[in-house]
C-alpha cells in the first residue's frame, strides 16, 4: 500500500476511534465526489432523525504546525466544496502524523497510542478564491478533534447552530 493510502486509512481509523468514544456512528459514502470522506451521526440524541456531520479528511506528516494553528494547503476543489452552505454541516479534519510511519502507533497491553493529533475547521461562508490549485487554510490549535469536541459540535448541530 502506498504511503498516501496508509495516511488515508490512518485518518479514517483516527476519526472512527474518536467518534466511538463520543457515542457517534460513522458511515463512509460510496463516492467522494463532493469532498465528503466520512459521515458522522449522533444517533442517541434523536434516533428518528439523527444529527449529522460530514467530514473531509486529510493526513500529513509535513511541518504545518506553528504556535497558533495548522496551516494546511487545501485543494481548491475541496475548499469550494467545504465552504458552501450545505444542509448537513461539513468540516475539514487534518490529522498530523510523524514522518516515520513506525511512530504512528504504539501498542502495549496497557494502551494504544495514535500519533499525533487531529484538528478541525468549518469553512462554511469562507470567501471565494482566485487561486487555481490550492488555498492555505488555518486550523486553530484549540480546535483539536477530540471526543469532547465532537460531542460539543454535535450538540450545537442539534440546537440548529453550525460548528
N, C-alpha and C positions, 0 to 999 in steps of 0.2 A: 504494500500500500504506500502511495506517495505521501510525502510529509504534509502537504495541504489537505489531503483526505484524512490523515490522522488528526490534524488540527480541527477539522470539521466534526469528526466523531467525538473528539475530546470535549469540544464546546457543547455539543448536544448532551453528552453524559453529565457535564457540569450543571447545565440548566435543569436537567431531569432530577438530579440529586437535590438541588435547591428547591425545586417545585414539590418534590415528595415530602420534604421536611415542612414546607409551607402548607401542605394539605391540598395541593392542586394536582390536577391531571394534565398530561401533556399529549398532544397529538401532533403528528407530522403530516403536512399536506403532501399530496402525491407529487405535485409540481411546485417549483419555486419561481413561477413566472412573475409574481408581484412582490418579490423580496421578502417573503414570509417563509422562514425555515421551520419554526415551531409555533404551535398554538397552545396557550395555557388556559385552563378552565378552573374556576373556583366552584366546584360542584356542591360543596357542603353548604354554601350560603343560600343558594336557590336552585334545587335540583331540577325544577321545571324549566327555568331559563337561567342557566349558569352564566356568570360574568366571564368575559373572555378578554384575552390579550394576545396579540400576535408579535412574534419576535423575529428580527433579522439578526443572525449570529455571525460574529467574526472572531477569529482567534489569531493571535500574533505573538511572535517572540521578539519583534522589533523593539527598539528603545523608543517607546511612545509616551512614557510616563514622566511627568515633571511634578513639581511640588503641589500644583493646584489641580491638574487634570491629566487625562489621557488624550493626546492629540492623535486622532486616527484618520488616515486618508481613505475616505469612503468613495466608492464608485458613484458617479453622477446618477446612474440609473437607480441605485439603492437609495441615494439621497432623495431623489424626487419621489420614489415610491413611499418613503417613510415620512415625508413632510406633508403629504396630502391629509385632508380631514376625512379619514376613513371612519365608518360606523364602528368598527372594532378598533380600539386604540392599538398603535404599533410602537414598539421600542426597538432601538438598536442596543444589542448587548455585545460588548467586546471582552473576550476572555484573554487575559495575558498569561503566557506560559514561558518557562525558561527556554533558553536557546537549545540546551541539551535535552533531548526527548527522554532520556533516562531519569531526569529530575522532575518530570511532570507529575509523577505519582510515587508515593512512598507508602508501603503497606507493612503492617505487622499484625499480631493477634490483638493488639490494643487499639489500633487506629488505621484509618486510610486517609492519607493527606493528598489533596489535589492542589497543585501549584499553578499559578499564583492566585489570581483574583479576577473577578469579572465586574464590569461597570456598565451602567445602563444610561440611556438618554432618549427622551422623546424629541423627535424632530418636527412634530406637528406644528404647522404655521411658520416654519423657517422660510426665509426668503428664497426666491428663485436664484439660480446661479448662472453665470455666463461661462463657467468652466465647462470644458468638453470631456474631461476624463475623470477627474477626482475633485472632491471637496473635503478639506480637512475639518473635521468636527471635533469639538472639545467636550469630553465627558468628565464632569466634576468627580474628583476622587471621593467626595462624600456620597456619590451615587453608586455604592457597592451593591452588586446584585446578590443579596443575601435572602434567606428565608423570611426574615423580618421585613426587609424592604419589599419583597414580593407580596407578602400579606398586606402591607400598607398600600401598595399600588392597587391590589385587588379590592381593598376596602374603598378606596377613592372611586374606582370604577363603579362599584355597587351603589355609590351615592350620586352617580351621574357626573362625577368630575373626571378630568383626564390627568394621567400621570405627568 
